[in-house]
């Protein structure tokens, strides 16, 4: 008898079910370990602060004690008790009086980055976005470096207290087309020098090559459809630079790249593409498409005349190859907020 033909076949569903059990178990174990680690660090912070209060220790003496504590704990327990880590544990307890208020999706690396942020509303915003968008620590650092919070506040022209509170409570919400726009978009991941001229096709090619980073910069819910998507009108072919679909807003996002300043013809061109998508491409449950012109330069007054009065949602925003000046953006937000409070 041929043994090969007598081989017992294993039901594929059995394998898949067992794999799912193991993966879920591993995920739960990691989550429990992470939760226990964070609770432990919070308790250590609590002990350090309690000791300072009990012995009336000032900040200068506290720093010396923490340095000595770091050396002793590292000697007896191993890694994880560096001076900076102990300082973070102390600050963790001070900034988060109840460890229960933290989501289990945050790990210690996330918390250490959040503790650097002094503005509590800003910190709450990034805390919400880590959870809502499932950011890794690399993604969180990138968004912090690109001043996402300030860019979102400035995207609508001027920040207001309602917007600040909304971002702090809920993170970035996508409920209307304007919510997806940032000012400016930052493409530092392309590694292009600030003043180097770049053709639109070269910019498009670089963005496709770095599509994961580009999707992160675009924000929540974006899925890449393709580049140079054909639009045929009266037997003439036109091409949309880049097309995405946003699963939250349930609509296509058409992006035109302009490596020069915004021109009058740009809006008409993109508006035509939007009309085509609305009629020829949209499914019944899709919302009207949104158009974004990403340009190197944009004069606000000219942009207002170019974009107003269009039936479709067409927006223009600048892009930059370098990270924005964080201090300048923060000061701009503060300046507008102070004017509003007068």
VOGU-3710 file (C-alpha; in Angstrom, 3 decimals, decimal comma):
1> xxxxxxxxxx> 0,000/0,000/0,000  1,276/3,483/-0,867  1,843/5,254/2,428  1,698/8,671/0,744  -1,906/8,115/-0,327  -2,769/6,910/3,206  -1,658/10,188/4,816  -4,205/11,719/7,221  -5,413/15,143/6,165  -5,686/17,768/8,910
11> xxxxxxxxxx> -8,712/20,045/8,776  -7,457/23,555/7,894  -10,002/25,136/10,248  -8,444/23,227/13,159  -5,042/24,756/12,425  -6,509/28,260/12,061  -8,520/27,959/15,287  -5,462/26,842/17,268  -3,345/29,633/15,755  -6,001/32,182/16,746
21> xxxxxxxxxx> -6,064/30,849/20,333  -2,264/31,097/20,619  -2,080/34,597/19,059  -4,869/35,882/21,352  -3,174/34,305/24,362  0,169/35,917/23,503  -1,509/39,293/22,997  -3,247/39,032/26,375  0,002/38,053/28,096  1,839/41,030/26,562
31> xxxxxxxxxx> -1,006/43,352/27,582  -1,001/42,042/31,161  2,790/42,306/31,437  2,665/45,853/30,053  -0,101/46,828/32,499  1,843/45,307/35,434  5,044/47,122/34,381  3,285/50,506/34,160  1,558/49,949/37,528  4,929/49,025/39,056
41> xxxxxxxxxx> 6,627/52,166/37,725  3,735/54,292/39,013  4,140/52,742/42,485  7,888/53,416/42,424  7,135/57,047/41,536  4,660/57,152/44,416  7,336/55,890/46,846  9,874/58,481/45,657  7,390/61,372/46,060  6,184/60,080/49,445
51> xxxxxxxxxx> 9,786/59,896/50,657  10,397/63,495/49,525  7,329/64,747/51,404  8,055/62,688/54,506  11,622/63,951/54,763  10,926/67,434/53,324  13,461/66,932/50,538  13,961/69,810/48,085  14,468/69,402/44,303  18,265/69,623/44,465
61> xxxxxxxxxx> 18,522/66,937/47,143  15,938/64,843/45,315  18,114/64,726/42,205  21,083/63,485/44,256  18,961/60,857/45,989  17,589/59,591/42,680  21,126/59,296/41,290  22,207/57,213/44,291  18,988/55,199/44,107  19,628/54,477/40,431
71> xxxxxxxxxx> 23,109/53,107/41,124  21,914/50,931/44,012  18,863/49,498/42,208  20,853/48,818/39,019  23,495/47,001/41,074  20,946/44,848/42,885  18,155/44,423/40,275  19,756/45,067/36,879  18,655/47,319/33,997  15,586/49,531/33,916
81> xxxxxxxxxx> 16,459/51,878/36,780  18,536/54,554/35,090  18,454/58,050/36,547  16,251/59,328/33,703  13,865/56,370/34,067  13,450/57,011/37,796  12,809/60,693/37,109  10,113/59,622/34,624  8,542/57,327/37,244  8,452/60,244/39,697
91> xxxxxxxxxx> 6,893/62,557/37,119  4,507/59,797/36,011  3,019/59,636/39,513  2,795/63,442/39,766  1,159/63,928/36,335  -1,168/60,920/36,563  -2,539/60,743/40,135  -4,514/57,644/39,150  -2,844/55,030/36,979  -6,307/53,616/36,223
101> xxxxxxxxxx> -7,064/56,609/33,958  -4,492/55,367/31,427  -5,478/53,092/28,573  -3,922/49,644/28,407  -2,845/50,486/24,848  -0,110/52,805/26,121  3,285/51,308/26,867  6,081/52,809/28,978  7,854/54,276/25,929  4,639/56,106/24,965
111> xxxxxxxxxx> 4,281/57,456/28,504  7,891/58,699/28,627  7,301/60,705/25,421  4,006/62,090/26,753  5,646/63,213/30,005  7,905/65,577/28,044  4,809/67,581/27,000  4,015/70,237/29,601  0,774/71,501/28,008  -1,898/69,196/29,465
121> xxxxxxxxxx> -4,385/69,674/26,593  -1,664/68,906/24,075  -0,603/65,824/26,042  -4,195/64,566/26,203  -4,502/64,994/22,431  -1,465/62,806/21,724  -2,640/60,312/24,340  -5,966/59,983/22,499  -4,271/59,710/19,100  -1,978/56,878/20,265
131> xxxxxxxxxx> -5,115/54,936/21,165  -7,320/55,990/18,229  -4,652/55,487/15,553  -2,695/52,689/17,263  0,596/54,596/16,919  3,877/52,863/17,544  6,514/54,823/19,463  8,196/55,672/16,136  4,949/57,089/14,776  4,330/59,078/17,962
141> xxxxxxxxxx> 7,809/60,624/17,819  7,336/61,524/14,176  4,019/63,275/14,864  5,508/65,133/17,833  8,470/66,270/15,739  6,166/67,440/12,946  4,009/69,449/15,428  0,770/67,696/14,445  -1,221/69,290/17,291  -0,280/72,852/16,320
151> xxxxxxxxxx> -0,784/72,173/12,602  -4,310/70,884/13,238  -5,117/73,903/15,380  -3,898/76,249/12,653  -5,472/74,368/9,733  -8,795/76,192/10,002  -7,138/79,618/9,961  -7,290/80,269/13,682  -7,410/78,062/16,758  -10,104/78,555/19,384
161> xxxxxxxxxx> -10,737/77,225/22,845  -13,475/74,878/21,616  -11,053/73,336/19,114  -8,364/72,926/21,800  -10,806/71,223/24,171  -12,175/69,016/21,375  -8,700/67,794/20,392  -7,831/67,155/24,045  -11,016/65,164/24,722  -11,434/63,194/21,507
171> xxxxxxxxxx> -8,252/63,489/19,443  -8,644/64,257/15,732  -12,231/63,642/14,622  -13,131/63,291/10,955  -16,741/64,379/10,542  -16,516/66,876/7,673  -14,153/67,371/4,689  -12,260/70,255/6,363  -11,147/67,939/9,184  -8,634/66,094/6,992
181> xxxxxxxxxx> -6,654/69,229/6,037  -3,346/70,109/7,694  -1,276/73,246/7,363  1,347/72,531/6,198  1,879/68,907/5,183  5,372/67,740/6,116  7,329/65,394/3,825  10,615/65,305/5,750  10,710/61,511/5,292  11,540/62,052/1,591
191> xxxxxxxxxx> 14,974/63,420/2,508  14,716/66,251/-0,046  16,779/69,413/0,700  14,562/72,424/1,424  15,573/74,504/-1,599  16,098/71,709/-4,119  13,794/72,027/-7,181  11,749/68,875/-7,753  9,505/67,969/-10,681  5,941/66,940/-9,857
201> xxxxxxxxxx> 6,458/63,433/-11,299  9,585/63,010/-9,128  7,710/64,153/-6,018  4,915/61,705/-6,834  7,415/58,875/-7,332  9,080/59,601/-3,985  5,745/59,731/-2,149  4,721/56,361/-3,608  8,074/54,884/-2,536  7,400/56,152/1,006
211> xxxxxxxxxx> 3,673/55,400/0,951  3,507/54,209/4,584  4,987/57,477/5,849  2,756/59,452/3,488  -0,362/57,673/4,814  0,740/58,481/8,374  1,106/62,155/7,445  -2,297/62,233/5,712  -3,953/60,964/8,888  -6,701/58,570/9,941
221> xxxxxxxxxx> -8,608/56,264/7,659  -6,637/56,812/4,432  -6,185/53,909/2,008  -4,050/54,217/-1,115  -5,913/53,599/-4,390  -3,255/54,505/-6,958  -1,349/57,185/-8,857  -2,006/58,643/-12,303  -5,611/57,430/-12,204  -7,177/57,955/-15,624
231> xxxxxxxxxx> -10,158/60,233/-16,203  -11,563/60,053/-19,758  -13,687/62,911/-21,086  -14,867/62,928/-24,703  -12,193/60,416/-25,707  -9,441/62,527/-24,111  -7,450/61,087/-21,218  -6,474/63,052/-18,103  -4,704/61,724/-15,027  -5,188/62,412/-11,314
241> xxxxxxxxxx> -1,807/62,485/-9,551  -2,807/60,423/-6,503  -6,117/58,915/-5,339  -6,943/57,699/-1,836  -10,104/56,495/-0,123  -10,973/57,559/3,424  -12,955/54,829/5,180  -14,091/57,193/7,967  -15,511/59,892/5,688  -16,471/57,214/3,115
251> xxxxxxxxxx> -15,224/59,141/0,117  -12,450/59,328/-2,454  -9,674/61,854/-1,862  -8,084/63,194/-5,047  -4,683/64,846/-4,629  -2,948/67,025/-7,193  0,736/67,825/-6,606  2,054/71,241/-7,587  5,724/71,997/-6,958  5,052/75,681/-7,683
261> xxxxxxxxxx> 2,618/78,188/-6,164  -1,161/77,742/-6,418  -2,523/78,881/-9,797  -6,041/79,795/-10,953  -6,225/76,816/-13,346  -5,444/74,276/-10,600  -8,862/74,446/-8,937  -10,779/74,090/-12,204  -8,746/71,041/-13,186  -9,296/69,273/-9,872
271> xxxxxxxxxx> -12,964/70,293/-9,751  -13,443/68,565/-13,135  -11,888/65,356/-11,791  -14,178/65,502/-8,730  -17,258/65,823/-10,929  -16,113/62,771/-12,903  -15,553/60,687/-9,752  -18,894/61,759/-8,302  -20,719/60,635/-11,460  -18,667/57,745/-12,831
281> xxxxxxxxxx> -16,748/56,183/-9,920  -18,704/56,678/-6,695  -20,842/53,846/-5,371  -24,295/54,604/-3,958  -23,089/54,717/-0,339  -20,010/56,883/-1,092  -20,006/60,531/-0,061  -18,945/63,216/-2,570  -15,185/63,111/-3,286  -12,760/65,645/-1,804
291> xxxxxxxxxx> -9,944/67,366/-3,678  -6,661/68,558/-2,182  -4,092/70,642/-4,057  -0,705/70,237/-2,394  1,412/73,164/-3,514  4,825/74,568/-2,688  3,458/78,074/-2,105  -0,005/79,424/-1,357  -1,129/83,017/-0,990  -4,155/82,988/1,346
301> xxxxxxxxxx> -6,026/85,843/-0,368  -5,507/84,405/-3,867  -6,468/80,936/-2,611  -9,714/82,320/-1,202  -10,733/83,696/-4,612  -9,608/80,545/-6,471  -11,374/78,044/-4,208  -14,563/79,817/-3,145  -17,827/79,198/-4,997  -16,984/75,680/-6,161
311> xxxxxxxxxx> -19,715/73,080/-5,773  -17,218/70,412/-4,731  -14,951/70,358/-1,704  -11,573/71,577/-2,984  -8,809/72,565/-0,572  -5,279/73,860/-1,032  -2,471/73,367/1,455  1,266/73,908/1,425  3,801/71,156/1,831  7,349/71,347/3,088
321> xxxxxxxxxx> 10,321/68,997/2,917  11,594/69,990/6,363  10,064/69,770/9,806  8,306/73,021/10,738  9,810/75,274/13,379  8,060/73,855/16,430  8,645/76,909/18,626  7,296/79,211/15,912  4,115/77,143/15,514  3,573/77,025/19,282
331> xxxxxxxxxx> 4,040/80,790/19,549  1,607/81,327/16,668  -1,051/79,260/18,436  -0,425/81,051/21,749  -0,564/84,447/20,067  -3,961/83,765/18,478  -5,348/82,238/21,676  -4,203/85,280/23,707  -5,882/87,656/21,218  -9,108/85,686/21,505
341> xx> -9,110/85,940/25,298  -8,754/89,763/25,262
//
